[in-house]
Amino acid sequence: MLRHARARLSRALSTVPVPPKTNTFSDTLFLPKTAFPLRPDPTKNETLYRARTCEELYRWQRKNVHGPEFVFHDGPPYANGDLHMGHALNKILKDIINRFALLRGRKIHYIPGWDCHGLPIENKALQELGKDSSHVLPSTIRTAAHAVAIREIASQKEQFRQFGIMADWDDDASTYRTLDHSYEMRQLRIFEQMVNNGLIHRRYRPVHYSPSSRSALAEAELVYKDNHVSHSVYATFPLDVSSTKSVLETAKLSLSEPIQLLVWTTTPWTLTANMGIAVHPEMIYTLIRRINYSSLSLVAQSRLEVLKDVLGPIETLAELKGVDLIGLSYRPIFSSLCDIEPPAMQILGSSHVTTESGTGLVHCAPAHGEEDYKLFRSYGLISSGTPSAIDSMVCHVSDGMFSEKVTDVLGPTGKTLVGMPVLEEGSRAVVELLKQAGKLLAVKRYTHKYPYDWKTDKPIIVTATSQWFANLDRIKGEALAALKDVRFYPNQSRNRLESFIKSRSEWCISRQRVWGVPIPALINSKTGNAILNRESLRYIIDVLEKKGVKHWWEGPVEDFLPPEVKANDAGEWQKSTDTMDVWFDSGTSWSMLDPPSPSEGKPFRADVCLEGSDQHRGWFQSQLLTAVGSASKMTTNVSEAITGSNENFRSPYGTLITHGMVLDEKGKKMSKSLGNIVSPLTIVLGGGGKKIKDPAYGADILRLWAASVDYKNDMSIGRTSLKQTAEAMRKIRNSARFMLGNIGDGRAMEGLERVERKDMGLIERFVMHELYVLEQTAIKGYEEYDFAKVTSALVNFANITLSSLYFDITKDCLYANSFQSLERRAVVTVLEKILNTTTSILAPILPHLAEEIHDHLQPHNTTTKSFFEKEWKTLDPEWEDYAAAKDMSYLLKIRKSVLGLLEKGRDNQKVKSSLEAEIKIIVPVEDEGHPIIKLLKREEPLLKTLFITSDVSLDDGEFIVKFFKYLEWVYTDSVALGKDLDPLRIFVLPALSEKCPRCWNFTRRRGEETCARCTDVLRSL
C-alpha cells in the first residue's frame, strides 16, 4: 500500500496534469433531460391544469371513488364584494383537507355556499335604485337585492376558481345559496319545528339595535371598539321630601336642606326613560355637603376620592348603608320642566351595582339596559316581556331617534327632541335640558369599550322593541352535551364556543329588513298581538312552498290566513314585516347535507367545519342551536341533557377547526383607510401596486403560504413573506426537476430493473429511511390539520436531505456510471420513490405542481388523467431503518469536517473543486476493533462519494508521516465520534492521480485516456 502511494506521489510531483482541450465525452454521459421548467409563468402554467384538478376532478371522484364519504360542510361567505385574504385562507385550508382525504380513498362531499340576505346587499340594491327604502316597495327592493346577490356570487365564484379549489363550480346544483327557494323552504321548516317545540316567542324588551341598519342585532353581529368616546354626565335626582326626612332621621341629623342623588351615565339620552335608581344593599353611602351649595348629596363612600374633582370641596355629614336607602322615593330629573308633576320613582336594591366607576348610584332605564330590565322584572315592576310590556316600560326611542312619547316626560319641551338621533344630536340636547333643569353637575369625555354594528361600523344602542326570540335556556344544556364528542382544533376553542353558549339565554332572531326570509307571523292591527303557532305556520309555509317566499311581500294577507282565522276576523290582520337573522339563515345550512333514511333516527353530520375564530359566536353556534332546537324529540330529562344520551341532540359537525385573521406585514389589521390591503387575486395574477407592480405568483404559492403559517393564530402576509414562500417553492420545483431529469419521461425507466432494499447501499437505505419518516410526519400533520408541520418537513427534506446531500453526491453515479450498474439503478430506484412520495405529500397543498409532475413523469399515461385519481400508496414500513440513520450520523459528522477543510482550501485558493482532493482518515491500529472503525472500513468505498472527493482511504498514519513535507498543501481536523474512541484525524490533501476528462474525478492513471470506471463504461456503449 505504501509502495503504491509512493509511486502515485512521485508521478504527481514530477508531472503537471494537462487538462484536456475539449470534453468530447459529453454524449457518453447520462445527463438529466426534462422539459419541466424551473420558473414557469404561473398564470399560464396553472391554467393548463385548473379544470382537470378542480371541477373535472370533483365530478370524477363523485362517480368513481367508492370509499367512505367525507363531508366537508362549507360555511357560506357573504355574497358581497371581492374576496379578501381571509376568504382565500379559508377556502385553501378547506381544499387541502379535502384533497388529502381524496388521496386517502374518501369520496368528497363539498358543496360551496353563499350567504345572500341581509343589510349590505339590501343597501347596495337601494344605492343602485337611487332611492331610500321608505320610498320603494319591498318587492322592488327584493328584486334588486336578488340581482345584486346573484351578480356578486358569479364574481366571487370566478375568484374562488383562481385559488385551485376542488369543487363543481359549473353546476349550480352543486353549490347552495341561502336565497334559493329550496333552501328557504328548509329554513322555514326548521323554524316551524322550533315553534312547535315552544322555543320561539315575541317579546318587548331591550335589544341591541343599530340605527345605521335600522334593525335589531344579535350579539354575534357586534364588534367592540376600545376607543369609543361618549359624553358622560354627572346628574342629580332630588330625593322627595318624605324620603329626605327619613334619611336625615336615620343619619340623626337636624338639617333642612334637600338631598340630591348623584348618578353618572355615559348615555345621557336614556335619562328621559329613567324608571329607578339602584344601590347596592351592602355598600356604604356618604351624605355630603358641597361647600357653597344649598343641597346635600348622596354618594358611595368608596367613590369620594375619585370624584373630588367633580364634587369640589365637601363636608362629610353621615354614612348610611344601601339597605337604608332602598324603597325611598325621588322626583324625576326633568320634573321641573313639566306642566304636570310626574309620579315619584323608587330606589331599588341591586347586587350589580359596583364601585368600579360612577357614583355607586345607578340610573336605571329598563328599556335601554339588560341588567336594568332584569332588575325590574325581578321586582315585578314591568311585565314578563310580552307585547303588553309596552305599556309598563318607559321608552321614547324609535328607529334610533326620539319619538313623540318623549313629551310624556318632558311635556311641550320634549317636542324639540322628537326626530333627533339619540347618539348624536339627541344626547347633546338632553345635556342642555339638564342644564336648564339645574340637574347637571359635570360633563366629561369618556373613552371606553362600546359595541358597533359589524356591517356598518357604526355604534349601536340598546333599546326596547318588539322582537322574536328563541329561548336558549331550554336547549343550552342539550347543545353543550351535543359538543362532547366534537373534536376541536385548536383544543382551547372548545372553551370559547361553550362559553358563548352558556352566556346566552335567548337569541333575537328578528330583523327589520326587507331582504331576507320572513318570519311568517300574522299581527292583529288592533291589539298588536301576533299569531305564530303550529296551525298557522303549517298553512302559511304550504302557501310559500307553492308560490315562493316573495309572495309574502307581494300577495294579499288573505292568502295567508288559515281558514279558522279568516272565518272570524279576516280584516284585522297584517303580515309581519320582520325577517330572520342572517345567522339563522346560514345556521340552517346543515339541512343541505344529504340526510340518511328517516329510519336511522340520527341527523346527518359533517365530518369537518372550518371557519374563522369569530364563528364561535356566529355560524358554529347558530348551526348547533338550530339543529338542537329543531330536533323532533325535545328532552325534558336533565340527566339526559348532561350526559348527551339523547341521540336527537347530536351536533351537526364532528370536527371544528378555527383559523385566525390575516394581518399585513407589520401585524396590523388590513383596511382601506390604512391602504394596507393585500389582495389574494393580486398575489395570484400580479399587478395591483401603485408604485411597485407585484409579480404574478400563481395559486400554488398562495396555497403554500397558507399551509406554511400557523393559521390557528393571527398571521401576517406581505411582499417579504411572499418572496420567502416563492423561494421555498423554487427549491421544491428544483428538486422535482432534478428527479424528473434523471428518471426521464418514464421511458428512461423502461427495462430498468429496480433495486430491492437488501441490495442497496447505506446511503440509499438512509435516504429511504428519511423519506419514510417524512411521509409519516406529513400524514400525521394532515390528520391533525397541522399543515405547517407538513410544509416544514417537506422543505427541510428537499433542502437538507436532497439538495445538500443526496442529489449532490449521486450526480457522479447518475451521469458517469454504466446505465445498468447496480449503484445507478439503486439511485434511480430511490429517486423514483422520492418523487412519487413527495408528490403525494405536496399534492393537497400544491395541486397544480402535482399535476405538472404527473404529466412530465407519465406523458404517455392514458389510465389516469389527474394525479388525484390514484390513492396515496404509502411506503412499506420496511424502509424505517434507524440503524442506517445511526451509522450515517457518524459518517455525516466526518463529512461536515471534510467540507469545512475543503472550504478552507477554497478560501486559500488551493482548491477549486472538491474532486481535486483526496482524504486520509487516520485509524490507529489499537482502535481497529471499535464498531465505528468497523463501520468506516465497511463503508470505505462510499466515503469518496459522500465527500465528493476523488479518493478516501483509511490510514494508520504512516503515509502522512513520510510524505507530509512533499505535499503542496494539507488541511487537517479532528473528529470526535464517541466517548470510548479517540478523535479521528482527518487530512485533506491534493489528489495524487490525474483528472479523467469524462467524469472529472482525479482517478486517471498516467498514460490512460480515462479512469478505469469510465473506460469500462465506454466499452459497454
Buried (B, 14 or more C-beta within 10 A) or exposed (E): EEEEBBEBBEBBBEEEBEEBEEEEBEEBBBEBEBEBEEEBEBBEBBEBBBEBBBBBBBBBBBEEBEBEEBBBBBBBBBBBEEBBBBBBBBBBBBBBBBBBBBBBEBBBBBBBBBBBBBBBBBBBBBEEBEBEBEEBEBBBBBBBBBEBBBEBBEBBBEBBBBBBBBBBBBEEEBBBBBBBEEBBBBBBBBBBBBBBBEBBBBBBBBBBBBBBBBBBBBBBBBEEEEEBEBBBBBBBBBBBEEBBEBBBEBBEBEBEBBBBBBBBBBBBBBBBBBBBBBBBBEBBBBBBBBEEBEBBBBBBBBBBEBBEEBBEEBEEBBEBBBEBBBEBBBBBBBBEBBEEEBEBBBBBBBEEBEBEEBBBBBBBBBBBBBBBBBBBBEBEBBBEBBBBBBEEBBBBBBBBBBBEBBBBBBBEBBEBBBBBBBBBBBBEBBBEBBEEBEBBBBBEEBEEEBBBBBBBEEBBBBBBBBBBBBBBEBBBBBBBBBBEEBEBBBEEBBEBBBEBBEEBEBBBBBBBBBBBBBBBBBBBEEEEEBBBBEEBBEBBBEBBBEEBBBBBBBBEBEBBBBEEBBEEEEEBBEBBBBBBBBBBBBBBBBBBBEEEEEEEEEBBBBBBBBBBBBBBBBBBBBBBBBBBBBBEEBBEEEEBBEEBEBEBBBBBBBBBBBBBBBBBBEEEEBEEEEEBBBBBBBBBBBEBEEEEEBBBBBBBBBBBBBBBBEBBEBBBBBEEBBEEBBEBBEBBBBBBBBBBBBBBBBEBBEEBEEBEBEEBBBBBBBBBBBBBBBBBBBBEBBEEBBBBBBBBBBBBBBBEBBBEBBBBBBBBBBBBBBBEBBBBBBBBBBBBBBBBBBBBBBBBBBBBBBBBBBBBBBEEEEEEBBBBBEBBEEBEEEBBBEEBBEBBEBBBBBBEBBBEBBEBBEEEEBBEBBBBBBBBBBBBEEBEEBEBBEBBEEBEEBBBBBBBBBBBBBBBBEBBEEBEEEBEEBBBBEBEBEEEBBEBBBBBBBBBBBBBBBBBBBBBBEEEEBBEBBBEBBEEE
